[in-house]
Amino acid sequence: MEYERNGVAHLLAFYAPFENWRHIDIADNHAAEQWAQRVRQLVQEDYPQATRITLVMDNLNTHGGASLYKAFPPHVARSLLDKLECVHTPKQWRLTQPGRM
């Protein structure tokens, strides 16, 4: 039996560990507007009272401020960015144990 790829899925997972809160969206694309809409929902609907929200994200090109400006008027994008601290995961993980490949 051979591996047969049946498609891909895009998961947007939001997690607040100290509040035991999580939300996962599943889609069939990596569209910038989709990411931007979910971030807007996080900031304006899920946590409107927050002064700072830290997003830990991979380095996908749609995960950034430019996507917010693409999806929303400049004043909305700026207001969302003002509440966000964006932290990207390293592009390359290095093994710390000698001799491991």
C-alpha positions as CSV (number, residue, x, y, z in Angstrom):
1,M,0.0,0.0,0.0
2,E,1.4,3.4,-1.0
3,Y,0.9,6.7,0.8
4,E,-1.8,8.7,-0.8
5,R,-2.1,12.4,0.1
6,N,-5.8,13.4,0.5
7,G,-5.3,17.1,1.1
8,V,-4.1,19.3,3.8
9,A,-5.6,21.2,6.7
10,H,-4.7,24.5,8.2
11,L,-5.1,24.7,12.0
12,L,-5.3,27.9,13.9
13,A,-4.9,27.0,17.6
14,F,-5.3,29.6,20.3
15,Y,-4.5,28.6,23.9
16,A,-4.5,30.5,27.2
17,P,-3.0,27.9,29.6
18,F,-3.6,29.8,32.8
19,E,-7.3,30.2,32.0
20,N,-7.8,26.7,30.6
21,W,-9.1,28.3,27.4
22,R,-8.5,27.1,23.9
23,H,-10.0,27.6,20.4
24,I,-9.1,25.7,17.2
25,D,-10.2,26.7,13.7
26,I,-9.7,24.3,10.8
27,A,-9.6,25.3,7.2
28,D,-8.3,24.1,3.9
29,N,-6.0,27.0,3.1
30,H,-3.4,29.3,4.6
31,A,-5.0,32.5,3.5
32,A,-3.8,35.7,5.1
33,E,-7.3,37.0,5.5
34,Q,-8.4,33.9,7.4
35,W,-5.5,34.4,9.9
36,A,-6.3,38.1,10.2
37,Q,-10.0,37.5,10.8
38,R,-9.3,35.0,13.6
39,V,-6.7,37.3,15.2
40,R,-9.3,40.1,15.1
41,Q,-11.8,37.8,16.8
42,L,-9.3,36.9,19.4
43,V,-8.5,40.6,20.2
44,Q,-11.9,42.2,19.9
45,E,-14.3,39.4,20.9
46,D,-12.4,36.7,23.0
47,Y,-10.2,39.1,25.0
48,P,-11.4,42.7,24.5
49,Q,-10.3,43.7,28.0
50,A,-6.7,42.5,27.4
51,T,-4.0,45.2,27.2
52,R,-1.4,42.8,25.7
53,I,-1.8,39.4,24.0
54,T,1.2,37.3,23.2
55,L,1.0,35.2,20.0
56,V,3.5,32.5,19.5
57,M,3.5,31.6,15.9
58,D,5.4,29.7,13.2
59,N,7.2,31.7,10.5
60,L,4.5,31.3,7.8
61,N,4.4,34.4,5.7
62,T,0.7,35.0,6.3
63,H,1.3,35.3,10.1
64,G,2.2,38.9,10.6
65,G,1.1,42.5,10.6
66,A,1.0,42.8,6.8
67,S,-1.9,40.3,6.8
68,L,-3.9,42.5,9.2
69,Y,-3.4,45.5,6.9
70,K,-4.4,43.4,3.9
71,A,-7.7,42.4,5.6
72,F,-8.7,45.6,7.4
73,P,-8.5,49.3,7.1
74,P,-5.3,50.8,8.5
75,H,-6.8,52.1,11.7
76,V,-8.3,48.7,12.6
77,A,-5.0,46.9,11.7
78,R,-3.0,49.3,13.9
79,S,-5.4,48.9,16.8
80,L,-5.0,45.1,16.6
81,L,-1.2,45.3,16.4
82,D,-1.1,47.7,19.4
83,K,-2.5,44.9,21.6
84,L,-0.3,42.1,20.1
85,E,3.2,40.9,21.0
86,C,4.2,38.6,18.1
87,V,6.8,35.9,18.9
88,H,8.0,33.6,16.1
89,T,9.4,30.2,16.6
90,P,13.0,29.7,15.5
91,K,13.4,28.9,11.8
92,Q,15.8,26.0,12.5
93,W,15.9,23.9,15.6
94,R,19.4,22.7,16.6
95,L,19.9,19.5,18.4
96,T,21.6,20.1,21.8
97,Q,22.7,16.5,22.4
98,P,26.1,15.7,20.8
99,G,26.1,12.7,18.5
100,R,22.4,13.0,17.6
101,M,21.4,13.5,14.0
